[in-house]
Amino acid sequence: MTTKQSSEQLFERARRAMPGGVNSPVRAWSSVGGSPRFVASASAATLTDVEGRTYIDYIGSWGPMIAGHAEPSVIDAVVAAARGGTSFGASTAGEIDLAERVCARFPSMERLRLVNSGTEATMSALRLARAATGRDAIVKFAGCYHGHSDGLLVRAGSGATTLGVPDSPGVPAAVGALTRVATFNDLASVDAVTDGDVAAIIVEPVAGNMGVVPPDPGFLEGLGQLATKAGALLIFDEVMTGLRLGPAGYQSVTDVVPDLTCLGKVIGGGLPVGAYGGGADLMDRVAPAGPVYQAGTLSGNPLAVAAGLATLACLDRPGAYERLEFATARLEAGLLSALGDRPGTVQRVGSMITLFFGPTVVRNYEDALGTDTERFGRFFGCLADDGVWIPPSQFEAWFVSLAHTDGQIDETVAAVSRAIAATD
Ligand SMILES: Cc1ncc(COP(=O)(O)O)c(C=O)c1O
């Protein structure tokens, strides 16, 4: 019989086996201090750690768990799929169902390709954009994170900013030089770097990886115009926002039709799935229909597809998006009142929300870097001790799920009020 180990003991063991003790950097809690707590299990809107403490969870696996943890219909679908075999390396009907259902929601996507992660989706979409335009340069925004492929790890948000390494060593200078960086919500900065060499402008339509930063009115429309003027493609990275902010992602609330869309997170319901898609002409350049090569041993995996389909079914229930909006608006009102007149702000779009300490508005990466991360670290520690599990970084979105109850939102607000008061 093995003896049960504490989070600290597990972390010590983990550090011997894995770099920094984790398989994704932000999990190490390095920017907030303390030893990360190891999760034993999760159910609905709560997580339980190996010490048996339960938390109301606002990480939701960084977005995918929109239906809640261990949602029975998702688990049943995955178990049923597993009984029929976990991977075949050949096509299944489920993959078509998922592709059809997603394309039916997004008018900009006639066809899509399933991959295993958001990183693969954005990397592959850029390859396609480069092939279609015959150009090499790309434009991205400081503080936006699109996964960890070389050319996108330039001024990247999320964990890269949390750790202070938004430009990673190991990215060849020649690759980094093809990435031009603009300022979110600043069209002049985009115009300045977008010329006839640019294959694509890639953007999170609502930035979530420097904390939640909504686009200013007209910003996305302006991007569409600048892309058209330069003959570049516009790529919406909706890995975080797609299917979370509405059935057709954030693009449905703008007049902008992106050339390519990247999805991830929710589309896999907690199993590894990503996707990229667009018009048929563009997508038919992808192998084997066309010459742009992209493949995957586990792409369209039957368990992941089953989890994705079951999660979409939860979002199709009447009132699902209204519920997400209502619950997160309730949280927003509570956080604002807990913050009171202290310096800071709460920014929210749909079920993505961030409480920033410091600036009264965050419109771009520079603003985000001006936040009070030291206070955030202390706030995070108080909340964790009080049973609320938020991202261990100021530069992340908190996610609300269909499983969060009004009672849990109110408990969270009470804990946030205590944590803010304790960090005054
Ligand atoms: C907007 C966005 N794009 C891409 C990615 C990368 O996705 P993955 O971690 O699945 O590779 C993320 C991950 O957080 C993301 O938020």
The ligand as a Tripos MOL2 file, in Angstrom:
@<TRIPOS>MOLECULE
LIG
   16    16     1     0     0
SMALL
NO_CHARGES

@<TRIPOS>ATOM
      1 C1         -6.0160   32.1270  -27.1770 C.3       1 LIG1
      2 C2         -5.1840   30.8940  -27.0550 C.ar      1 LIG1
      3 N1         -4.6380   30.3600  -28.1480 N.ar      1 LIG1
      4 C3         -3.9050   29.2330  -28.1000 C.ar      1 LIG1
      5 C4         -3.6680   28.6010  -26.9010 C.ar      1 LIG1
      6 C5         -2.8550   27.3400  -26.8580 C.3       1 LIG1
      7 O1         -3.6720   26.2630  -26.6000 O.3       1 LIG1
      8 P1         -3.0740   24.8930  -25.9980 P.3       1 LIG1
      9 O2         -2.6280   25.2040  -24.6050 O.co2     1 LIG1
     10 O3         -4.2050   23.9400  -26.0870 O.co2     1 LIG1
     11 O4         -1.9400   24.5060  -26.8720 O.co2     1 LIG1
     12 C6         -4.2050   29.1280  -25.7320 C.ar      1 LIG1
     13 C7         -3.9560   28.4740  -24.4340 C.2       1 LIG1
     14 O5         -4.2220   28.9760  -23.3920 O.2       1 LIG1
     15 C8         -4.9920   30.3000  -25.8050 C.ar      1 LIG1
     16 O6         -5.5370   30.8560  -24.7220 O.3       1 LIG1
@<TRIPOS>BOND
     1     1     2 1
     2     2     3 ar
     3     2    15 ar
     4     3     4 ar
     5     4     5 ar
     6     5     6 1
     7     5    12 ar
     8     6     7 1
     9     7     8 1
    10     8     9 2
    11     8    10 1
    12     8    11 1
    13    12    13 1
    14    12    15 ar
    15    13    14 2
    16    15    16 1
@<TRIPOS>SUBSTRUCTURE
     1 LIG1         1 GROUP 0 **** ****
